[in-house]
Amino acid sequence: MSRIFISRDLSPDSLFKSKLEAADLEVHGESLIQFDPVPFQEIPPCDWVFFYSKNAVRFYFEGLQNPDFWKGKKLRQGPARREKQVKYAAYGTATAAYLTKHHQVKVQFIGSAKPSATAQSLMTMAAGERILFPCAKHSLHSLYKYIRYKTDAIKLVVYDNHIREDFDIPACDVLVFTSPLNAQAYFGKYKWKKKQMVLAIGRTTAGALKKLGITKVAVAKKANEEALAELVVDYWG
C-alpha cells in the first residue's frame, strides 16, 4: 500500500484522510511546527480582519479572551461590539469554515490559493478601508506583501511558529506540504528522493520547496484538504 505524508495534524473527520483511505492509500498526518501564543494588548482600528489560517483564527480569538487584553478598557469596546463593526476575510474555504463554526461570524471574503489574484480581489472589495492581518511571527506574508503599499494594511503577530525537532516520519511515496515552514522542517531532516511525489497547498509553499531544491512540485487548485486529496489521487491514485 502506498503511503502519503501531509504536514498537518488531521482531525477524525478530515476530508483528506477519508478520501485517500477510500482510494486504498495509507495516510500519515503530522504537523512539523510548534505553535505558541504571542500576547497582544491592543488591536489597531480596522475595517477588515483577514486570516491566513486556522491557527491565526485560533490565537487571535484566544488573545481576545485573555483578561489582560481587556484590563483598563471600557466595556463598550468588548468583542460583541467589535464583531458588529468589523468584516472578516479568510485565505481559503477551510479557514472560512473554521471561523464561522467556532466564532459564529460571517465571512465576507474568501481568497484562493493564488496570492496575487486574492490580493487584487481583496483590494477591490476593501477599497479605502484598513485591513488587519493576524499572523505568525515567522509568516512569509504572501498576501500582505502584495498590498502593503497599495492599501491601508497592518500586521498583528498573534502566535509564534517554529520548527519541531522531535518527529520521525516513516518513508512515504507522496509528500504533501501545507506551509513553507513545514517544508523547511521536513527537508532539514530528510533528503528528497526523486521517486517521491511532492505536492503543495499553494504557490507560496511551492516556491519555498523549489528554493529547497525540489524541482517538481504540483500545486492544489484550492487551499483546502479536499483539493489536496484530489491532487494526490490525480497524480498517484
N, C-alpha and C positions, 0 to 999 in steps of 0.2 A: 504493500500500500504506500502511495506517495504521501509525503509529509509536507505540510505547509506551515511556515512560521509567519506570524504577524506581530508587530511590535506594539501590542495593546493587550491589556487585561480584558478578557472577554466576559461579558455577563452571560448568565444561563440562557437568556433569550436572544443572544447575539445572532443577527441575520447572517453574518459572515460564517460563523461556526455551523449553523444549521444547514445553510445552502451547500457548503463544501462537504460536510459529513454525508449529506444526501447524495452527493456525487462520489461517495466512497473514497474520500480524501481525509487523512488524519490532520488535525489542526492543533498547533501549539501556539497559544496566545500569551504573550508576556511583555509588559512594558519594561524597557531598559532604563527608564528615567525615574528618579525620585522627586516627588513634589512636596514642597513645604510652603505654608502661607507666609506672605510678607504683609505685616500690618500696615494699614493706612488710616490716617486721621481725617482726611478731607477728600471730597470729590469735587473737582473743578466744575463750575457751572457748565452744563452742556444740554444739547437738544436730543442727541442720539448717544446710545451706548452700543458699541459694536464688539461682539465676542468672537474671537478666533476659534475657540474650542470649548468643550465641556468643562475642562479644568478652569478656564478663565471665568466661566459662569459660576462654578462651584466656589472658587476662592473670593470672587467679588461679593457674592451674597453672604458668604460666611463672614467676610470682613464687615459687612453692614450690620451683622448681628452681634459683633463684638461690642461689649459695653463701653470699652474705651473710645470707640468711634463716636458715640453719642454724648460723651462726657462734656458738659458745658454747652451743649447745643439745645436749642429750644424744641419743644415737642412738635411744633408745626413743621419742622424740617424733616420729620420722620419718613420712613420708607413708603408708607401709603400715599403720602402727598407727592413724593418724588416720582413714584411709578406712574402717576397720572400725568406728569409733566414731560417725562422722558419717553422717547421712542426707542425701540430695541431692534437690533440687527444682528445677524449671525452669518458666519462664513460658509455654512453648509446646512443641509437638512437635518443631520443628526444633532448638531449643536442647537438648531432652532427647536427641534422636538424636545430636547432635554430642557431648554429654557422654559418652554411652555408647560411641560409636565411638572417640573419641580418648583416653578415660581409663578405659574399661572399668569403670565404676561403675553400680550400679543406681539408676535414678531412681524415687523412691518417691512423688513427687507431680508432676503436670503441670497447670499452670494454663491458663486460657482467655484470650481476648482482652479479657475484661471484668474490670478491676481489682478492683471491689468484690466480685464473686462469687468470684474467685480468692482474695482476702484472707480471706473468710469460710470457704471450704473449707480453706485452709491453717491458719487459726487452730484449726479443729476438729480437724484431723489432728495438729497440733503443740501441742496444749493443754498448758500447763505447761512447755514446752521453749523453749530460746533459739534464735532464727533469725538467721543471719548473711547479710547481703546484699552480696556483692562487687559493686561498681558503678563507674560512670564518675564523674569529678569533676563533670561538669555534668548528671548524671542528674536527671530530674524525680521519680524515686522514686514512680512511680504506685501501686505496691503498698505500699511501706513506709509511706507516709503514712496508709494506711487502718488499719494495725495497730500503729503505734509506741506508742500509748497504751493498747492493749488486750492486748498480749502482750510478751514479752521479745524485742526485736529490736534489731539493731545493724548499722550500715553499715561497710563496709570499702572504701575507694577503691583500686582496683587499676589503673585506667587513666584517662588524660585524653582527652577528645574535644573537638575544636574545629573550627570551620568552615574548609574549604578555600577558597581564592580562585582557584586555578589550574584551573578547569573551564570547559568550553564545551559546553553541552548543545544538540543540534540541536532544531529545532522538533518538538514531539510533540503527538499528539492526546489521549493519556491520560497523566496524571502519577500515579505510584504512590509514596507516601511510607512509609518504614519506620521513621521516628523523627521527633520534633518538631524536633530539631536539623537534620536533613536538609531539612525543610520550610523552616526559617528560612534555611538556606543558599541554597536554590533561589530563594525569593521575595525574598531580599536582592539578587539579581542580575537576576531576570526578573519581568515583570509577568504576572499571570494573565489569560488570555484566556477570556472567558465560554464560548467554544465548546469549551474544553478540559475533559475529564472529570478529576476529581481523586478519587483513592482513598487510603484509609489502612489500615495494617495493624492498627490497634486504636483504641480510643476516646480514648486519651491523645493520639495523633498527630492524630486528627480534631479534638480540642479545640484543639490548637495551630494547626491550619490555619484553623479558624474565627476564632481570635484574629488571624490574619494577613489576614483579610478574605475568605477563600474560603467562600462561602456555601453551596455544595452539595458535600458530601463523603460518599462511600459508604464503609462500613466492612466489612472482611472478617469472616467468621463465626469464623475461627480465625486465630491469629497465625503463619501459615506461608505459604510460596510457593504451595502448591497452592491454598489458599483465595483468595489474591490473584489467581492466574491465572483461577480460576473466576469471580471477581467481574468481572474485565476482560471475559471472554467473555460473561457475562450482560448486561453494560451496553453492550458495544461490538461483540462478535463477530457 
